[in-house]
Amino acid sequence: MLELAKARQQVSLEGIKKMYQTTPAKSRTTANNLRQDYKKADQLPLFQKDLVNKIGMKPEFASIIAFPISEHKEIIPSIKSYSKNPSDSYEKISKSLGKNDSLLAIATAIEENAGRGKGQQFLNRISADKKAGKLDNLTERHARELGETFDPRPSLTDLYYTSIFGHNKAGI
């Protein structure tokens, strides 16, 4: 818990600014070590909230950092092929969702790879399937994400911090 408390203290504008006083490689290592401290404590949702509340990231991009798609390699091909075959891609993604996957991060990646509006369509379909009782693998956090307003356009803050953590805009 002490590691988590230290990590939470470092996830602030002042703490992140200190990271930039070193080399880019060392900054990235420090930033990713912060995420690991949250992960060890099983507090990745808290990490996402801290990125939003303490440094002003949008939930979509904080989710990319807290729940990177790169850790769920099986869905990356489905995201990349979403524009060619949305139904099959949707089925593969929705069936493989786990507790450390973010619907917002996935929708942002789909938006970047498949085109404008596709991320929102993905979220709408997930929401409809949830209401219809077709998805039993969604967590409470997933349900809260469905209640967020989806805006896949990154702010300068989002671009800045996703670069520190070594992610491109969509996190894949």
CYANA upper distance limits for C-alpha pairs under 8 A (distance plus 0.5 A):
  1 MET  CA      5 ALA  CA      6.70
  1 MET  CA     41 ALA  CA      7.47
  2 LEU  CA      6 LYS  CA      6.71
  3 GLU  CA      7 ALA  CA      6.61
  3 GLU  CA     37 ASP  CA      6.63
  4 LEU  CA      8 ARG  CA      6.56
  4 LEU  CA     37 ASP  CA      6.16
  4 LEU  CA     38 TYR  CA      6.32
  4 LEU  CA     41 ALA  CA      7.25
  5 ALA  CA      9 GLN  CA      6.75
  6 LYS  CA     10 GLN  CA      6.81
  7 ALA  CA     11 VAL  CA      6.79
  7 ALA  CA     34 LEU  CA      5.92
  7 ALA  CA     37 ASP  CA      7.03
  7 ALA  CA     38 TYR  CA      7.79
  8 ARG  CA     12 SER  CA      8.19
  8 ARG  CA     47 PHE  CA      8.28
  8 ARG  CA     50 ASP  CA      7.88
  9 GLN  CA     15 GLY  CA      7.66
 10 GLN  CA     14 GLU  CA      8.06
 10 GLN  CA     15 GLY  CA      4.84
 10 GLN  CA     16 ILE  CA      7.09
 10 GLN  CA     34 LEU  CA      8.38
 11 VAL  CA     15 GLY  CA      6.31
 11 VAL  CA     16 ILE  CA      6.78
 11 VAL  CA     34 LEU  CA      8.39
 11 VAL  CA     50 ASP  CA      7.29
 11 VAL  CA     51 LEU  CA      7.41
 11 VAL  CA     54 LYS  CA      7.39
 11 VAL  CA     55 ILE  CA      8.00
 12 SER  CA     16 ILE  CA      6.49
 12 SER  CA     50 ASP  CA      8.49
 12 SER  CA     51 LEU  CA      8.38
 12 SER  CA     54 LYS  CA      5.74
 12 SER  CA     55 ILE  CA      6.19
 13 LEU  CA     17 LYS  CA      6.53
 13 LEU  CA     54 LYS  CA      7.44
 13 LEU  CA     55 ILE  CA      6.02
 14 GLU  CA     18 LYS  CA      6.90
 15 GLY  CA     19 MET  CA      7.30
 16 ILE  CA     20 TYR  CA      7.39
 17 LYS  CA     21 GLN  CA      7.54
 18 LYS  CA     22 THR  CA      8.28
 19 MET  CA     26 LYS  CA      8.32
 19 MET  CA     27 SER  CA      5.55
 19 MET  CA     30 THR  CA      7.54
 19 MET  CA     31 ALA  CA      8.18
 20 TYR  CA     24 PRO  CA      7.68
 20 TYR  CA     27 SER  CA      6.51
 22 THR  CA     26 LYS  CA      6.75
 22 THR  CA     27 SER  CA      6.71
 23 THR  CA     27 SER  CA      6.60
 24 PRO  CA     28 ARG  CA      6.65
 24 PRO  CA    164 ILE  CA      8.16
 25 ALA  CA     29 THR  CA      6.77
 26 LYS  CA     30 THR  CA      6.61
 27 SER  CA     31 ALA  CA      6.58
 27 SER  CA    164 ILE  CA      7.29
 28 ARG  CA     32 ASN  CA      6.59
 28 ARG  CA    164 ILE  CA      5.92
 28 ARG  CA    165 PHE  CA      5.99
 28 ARG  CA    166 GLY  CA      7.07
 29 THR  CA     33 ASN  CA      6.56
 30 THR  CA     34 LEU  CA      6.87
 31 ALA  CA     35 ARG  CA      7.19
 31 ALA  CA    164 ILE  CA      7.48
 31 ALA  CA    165 PHE  CA      6.46
 32 ASN  CA     36 GLN  CA      6.80
 32 ASN  CA    165 PHE  CA      6.71
 33 ASN  CA     37 ASP  CA      6.79
 34 LEU  CA     38 TYR  CA      7.14
 35 ARG  CA     39 LYS  CA      6.64
 35 ARG  CA     44 LEU  CA      8.04
 35 ARG  CA     47 PHE  CA      7.68
 35 ARG  CA     66 ALA  CA      7.37
 36 GLN  CA     40 LYS  CA      6.50
 37 ASP  CA     41 ALA  CA      6.97
 38 TYR  CA     42 ASP  CA      6.71
 38 TYR  CA     43 GLN  CA      5.47
 38 TYR  CA     44 LEU  CA      6.04
 38 TYR  CA     46 LEU  CA      8.20
 38 TYR  CA     47 PHE  CA      6.82
 39 LYS  CA     43 GLN  CA      6.21
 39 LYS  CA     44 LEU  CA      5.99
 43 GLN  CA     47 PHE  CA      6.96
 44 LEU  CA     48 GLN  CA      6.81
 44 LEU  CA     66 ALA  CA      6.30
 44 LEU  CA     67 PHE  CA      7.78
 44 LEU  CA    100 ASN  CA      8.39
 45 PRO  CA     49 LYS  CA      6.80
 45 PRO  CA     66 ALA  CA      7.75
 45 PRO  CA    141 ARG  CA      8.27
 46 LEU  CA     50 ASP  CA      6.53
 47 PHE  CA     51 LEU  CA      6.71
 47 PHE  CA     66 ALA  CA      6.70
 48 GLN  CA     52 VAL  CA      6.91
 48 GLN  CA     59 PRO  CA      7.81
 48 GLN  CA     62 ALA  CA      5.76
 48 GLN  CA     63 SER  CA      6.25
 48 GLN  CA     65 ILE  CA      8.03
 48 GLN  CA     66 ALA  CA      5.86
 49 LYS  CA     53 ASN  CA      6.42
 49 LYS  CA     59 PRO  CA      8.31
 49 LYS  CA     62 ALA  CA      8.21
 50 ASP  CA     54 LYS  CA      5.79
 50 ASP  CA     55 ILE  CA      7.91
 51 LEU  CA     55 ILE  CA      5.97
 51 LEU  CA     56 GLY  CA      7.08
 51 LEU  CA     57 MET  CA      6.37
 51 LEU  CA     62 ALA  CA      6.27
 52 VAL  CA     56 GLY  CA      5.35
 52 VAL  CA     57 MET  CA      5.05
 52 VAL  CA     58 LYS  CA      6.42
 52 VAL  CA     59 PRO  CA      6.60
 52 VAL  CA     62 ALA  CA      6.84
 53 ASN  CA     57 MET  CA      8.03
 56 GLY  CA    157 THR  CA      7.64
 57 MET  CA     61 PHE  CA      7.09
 57 MET  CA     62 ALA  CA      6.41
 57 MET  CA    155 SER  CA      8.40
 57 MET  CA    157 THR  CA      6.64
 57 MET  CA    158 ASP  CA      5.95
 58 LYS  CA     62 ALA  CA      6.66
 58 LYS  CA    154 PRO  CA      8.19
 58 LYS  CA    155 SER  CA      8.29
 58 LYS  CA    158 ASP  CA      7.29
 59 PRO  CA     63 SER  CA      6.42
 59 PRO  CA    104 LEU  CA      8.01
 60 GLU  CA     64 ILE  CA      7.06
 60 GLU  CA    104 LEU  CA      5.55
 60 GLU  CA    105 ALA  CA      6.19
 60 GLU  CA    108 THR  CA      7.26
 60 GLU  CA    150 PHE  CA      7.74
 60 GLU  CA    151 ASP  CA      7.80
 60 GLU  CA    152 PRO  CA      7.36
 61 PHE  CA     65 ILE  CA      7.14
 61 PHE  CA    105 ALA  CA      7.36
 61 PHE  CA    154 PRO  CA      7.83
 61 PHE  CA    158 ASP  CA      6.53
 61 PHE  CA    162 THR  CA      7.68
 61 PHE  CA    169 LYS  CA      8.35
 61 PHE  CA    170 ALA  CA      8.31
 62 ALA  CA     66 ALA  CA      6.64
 62 ALA  CA    158 ASP  CA      8.19
 63 SER  CA     67 PHE  CA      5.95
 63 SER  CA     68 PRO  CA      7.81
 63 SER  CA    102 SER  CA      6.74
 63 SER  CA    104 LEU  CA      7.02
 63 SER  CA    105 ALA  CA      5.95
 64 ILE  CA     68 PRO  CA      5.47
 64 ILE  CA     69 ILE  CA      7.54
 64 ILE  CA    102 SER  CA      8.11
 64 ILE  CA    104 LEU  CA      8.31
 64 ILE  CA    105 ALA  CA      5.36
 64 ILE  CA    162 THR  CA      8.31
 64 ILE  CA    167 HIS  CA      8.42
 64 ILE  CA    170 ALA  CA      7.31
 64 ILE  CA    171 GLY  CA      6.01
 65 ILE  CA    162 THR  CA      7.18
 65 ILE  CA    165 PHE  CA      7.32
 65 ILE  CA    167 HIS  CA      7.99
 65 ILE  CA    171 GLY  CA      7.81
 67 PHE  CA     71 GLU  CA      8.32
 67 PHE  CA    100 ASN  CA      6.41
 67 PHE  CA    101 ASP  CA      6.22
 67 PHE  CA    102 SER  CA      6.42
 67 PHE  CA    105 ALA  CA      7.84
 68 PRO  CA     72 HIS  CA      8.21
 68 PRO  CA    101 ASP  CA      8.09
 68 PRO  CA    105 ALA  CA      7.91
 68 PRO  CA    171 GLY  CA      6.51
 68 PRO  CA    172 ILE  CA      8.07
 69 ILE  CA     73 LYS  CA      7.43
 69 ILE  CA     75 ILE  CA      8.28
 69 ILE  CA     76 ILE  CA      7.72
 69 ILE  CA    101 ASP  CA      7.64
 69 ILE  CA    105 ALA  CA      7.66
 69 ILE  CA    106 ILE  CA      7.53
 69 ILE  CA    171 GLY  CA      6.66
 69 ILE  CA    172 ILE  CA      6.50
 70 SER  CA     76 ILE  CA      7.98
 70 SER  CA    171 GLY  CA      7.50
 70 SER  CA    172 ILE  CA      6.05
 72 HIS  CA     76 ILE  CA      7.88
 72 HIS  CA    101 ASP  CA      8.15
 73 LYS  CA     77 PRO  CA      8.44
 74 GLU  CA     78 SER  CA      8.33
 75 ILE  CA     79 ILE  CA      6.75
 75 ILE  CA     92 LYS  CA      7.75
 75 ILE  CA     93 ILE  CA      6.28
 75 ILE  CA     96 SER  CA      8.18
 76 ILE  CA     80 LYS  CA      6.67
 76 ILE  CA    172 ILE  CA      7.89
 77 PRO  CA     81 SER  CA      6.58
 78 SER  CA     82 TYR  CA      6.34
 78 SER  CA     88 ASP  CA      8.42
 78 SER  CA     89 SER  CA      5.14
 78 SER  CA     90 TYR  CA      8.00
 78 SER  CA     92 LYS  CA      7.34
 78 SER  CA     93 ILE  CA      7.23
 79 ILE  CA     89 SER  CA      7.21
 79 ILE  CA     93 ILE  CA      8.41
 79 ILE  CA    106 ILE  CA      8.10
 79 ILE  CA    109 ALA  CA      7.35
 79 ILE  CA    110 ILE  CA      6.01
 79 ILE  CA    113 ASN  CA      7.60
 79 ILE  CA    114 ALA  CA      8.39
 80 LYS  CA    110 ILE  CA      7.76
 80 LYS  CA    113 ASN  CA      6.37
 80 LYS  CA    114 ALA  CA      7.73
 81 SER  CA     85 ASN  CA      6.79
 81 SER  CA     86 PRO  CA      8.04
 81 SER  CA     89 SER  CA      7.29
 81 SER  CA    114 ALA  CA      8.12
 82 TYR  CA     86 PRO  CA      5.10
 82 TYR  CA     87 SER  CA      8.46
 82 TYR  CA     89 SER  CA      5.92
 82 TYR  CA     90 TYR  CA      7.94
 82 TYR  CA    110 ILE  CA      7.28
 82 TYR  CA    113 ASN  CA      8.09
 82 TYR  CA    114 ALA  CA      6.35
 83 SER  CA    113 ASN  CA      7.91
 83 SER  CA    114 ALA  CA      4.93
 83 SER  CA    115 GLY  CA      7.83
 85 ASN  CA     89 SER  CA      6.66
 86 PRO  CA     90 TYR  CA      6.27
 87 SER  CA     91 GLU  CA      6.72
 88 ASP  CA     92 LYS  CA      6.79
 89 SER  CA     93 ILE  CA      6.64
 90 TYR  CA     94 SER  CA      6.40
 90 TYR  CA    122 PHE  CA      7.72
 91 GLU  CA     95 LYS  CA      6.53
 92 LYS  CA     96 SER  CA      6.83
 93 ILE  CA     97 LEU  CA      6.85
 94 SER  CA    126 ILE  CA      7.91
 94 SER  CA    135 LEU  CA      8.18
 95 LYS  CA    135 LEU  CA      8.30
 95 LYS  CA    137 ASN  CA      8.07
 97 LEU  CA    101 ASP  CA      6.62
 97 LEU  CA    137 ASN  CA      7.09
 97 LEU  CA    138 LEU  CA      7.71
 98 GLY  CA    137 ASN  CA      7.45
 98 GLY  CA    138 LEU  CA      8.03
 99 LYS  CA    138 LEU  CA      8.18
 99 LYS  CA    139 THR  CA      6.98
101 ASP  CA    105 ALA  CA      8.37
101 ASP  CA    106 ILE  CA      8.38
102 SER  CA    106 ILE  CA      6.70
102 SER  CA    142 HIS  CA      7.37
102 SER  CA    145 GLU  CA      8.31
103 LEU  CA    107 ALA  CA      6.46
103 LEU  CA    123 LEU  CA      7.72
103 LEU  CA    142 HIS  CA      6.93
103 LEU  CA    145 GLU  CA      7.12
103 LEU  CA    146 LEU  CA      8.05
104 LEU  CA    108 THR  CA      6.57
104 LEU  CA    145 GLU  CA      7.03
104 LEU  CA    150 PHE  CA      7.89
105 ALA  CA    109 ALA  CA      6.74
105 ALA  CA    170 ALA  CA      7.51
105 ALA  CA    171 GLY  CA      8.02
106 ILE  CA    110 ILE  CA      6.64
106 ILE  CA    119 GLY  CA      8.23
107 ALA  CA    111 GLU  CA      6.53
107 ALA  CA    118 LYS  CA      8.14
107 ALA  CA    119 GLY  CA      4.63
107 ALA  CA    120 GLN  CA      7.23
107 ALA  CA    122 PHE  CA      6.90
107 ALA  CA    123 LEU  CA      7.19
108 THR  CA    112 GLU  CA      6.75
108 THR  CA    119 GLY  CA      6.38
108 THR  CA    152 PRO  CA      6.01
108 THR  CA    170 ALA  CA      6.30
109 ALA  CA    113 ASN  CA      6.61
109 ALA  CA    119 GLY  CA      8.01
109 ALA  CA    169 LYS  CA      8.49
109 ALA  CA    170 ALA  CA      4.99
109 ALA  CA    171 GLY  CA      7.47
109 ALA  CA    172 ILE  CA      7.83
110 ILE  CA    114 ALA  CA      5.92
110 ILE  CA    115 GLY  CA      7.83
110 ILE  CA    118 LYS  CA      6.88
110 ILE  CA    119 GLY  CA      5.74
111 GLU  CA    115 GLY  CA      5.57
111 GLU  CA    116 ARG  CA      6.16
111 GLU  CA    117 GLY  CA      6.98
111 GLU  CA    118 LYS  CA      5.78
111 GLU  CA    119 GLY  CA      5.01
111 GLU  CA    120 GLN  CA      8.31
111 GLU  CA    152 PRO  CA      7.56
112 GLU  CA    116 ARG  CA      8.00
112 GLU  CA    170 ALA  CA      7.06
114 ALA  CA    118 LYS  CA      6.76
117 GLY  CA    121 GLN  CA      6.78
118 LYS  CA    122 PHE  CA      6.69
119 GLY  CA    123 LEU  CA      6.89
119 GLY  CA    152 PRO  CA      8.48
120 GLN  CA    124 ASN  CA      6.56
120 GLN  CA    150 PHE  CA      7.35
121 GLN  CA    125 ARG  CA      6.65
122 PHE  CA    126 ILE  CA      6.73
123 LEU  CA    127 SER  CA      6.57
123 LEU  CA    146 LEU  CA      7.26
124 ASN  CA    128 ALA  CA      6.64
125 ARG  CA    129 ASP  CA      6.54
126 ILE  CA    130 LYS  CA      6.53
126 ILE  CA    135 LEU  CA      8.47
127 SER  CA    131 LYS  CA      6.74
127 SER  CA    146 LEU  CA      7.12
128 ALA  CA    132 ALA  CA      6.67
129 ASP  CA    133 GLY  CA      6.66
129 ASP  CA    134 LYS  CA      5.59
129 ASP  CA    135 LEU  CA      6.57
130 LYS  CA    134 LYS  CA      6.29
130 LYS  CA    135 LEU  CA      5.72
130 LYS  CA    136 ASP  CA      8.16
130 LYS  CA    138 LEU  CA      8.43
138 LEU  CA    142 HIS  CA      6.23
138 LEU  CA    143 ALA  CA      7.48
139 THR  CA    143 ALA  CA      6.95
140 GLU  CA    144 ARG  CA      6.79
141 ARG  CA    145 GLU  CA      6.69
142 HIS  CA    146 LEU  CA      6.88
143 ALA  CA    147 GLY  CA      7.25
144 ARG  CA    148 GLU  CA      7.31
154 PRO  CA    158 ASP  CA      5.96
154 PRO  CA    159 LEU  CA      6.75
154 PRO  CA    169 LYS  CA      8.19
155 SER  CA    159 LEU  CA      6.87
156 LEU  CA    160 TYR  CA      6.50
157 THR  CA    161 TYR  CA      6.72
158 ASP  CA    162 THR  CA      6.46
159 LEU  CA    163 SER  CA      6.65
159 LEU  CA    169 LYS  CA      7.25
160 TYR  CA    164 ILE  CA      7.12
161 TYR  CA    165 PHE  CA      6.93
162 THR  CA    166 GLY  CA      6.79
162 THR  CA    167 HIS  CA      5.76
162 THR  CA    168 ASN  CA      7.18
162 THR  CA    169 LYS  CA      7.29
162 THR  CA    171 GLY  CA      8.38
163 SER  CA    167 HIS  CA      6.06
163 SER  CA    168 ASN  CA      7.07
167 HIS  CA    171 GLY  CA      5.22
167 HIS  CA    172 ILE  CA      7.31
168 ASN  CA    172 ILE  CA      7.08
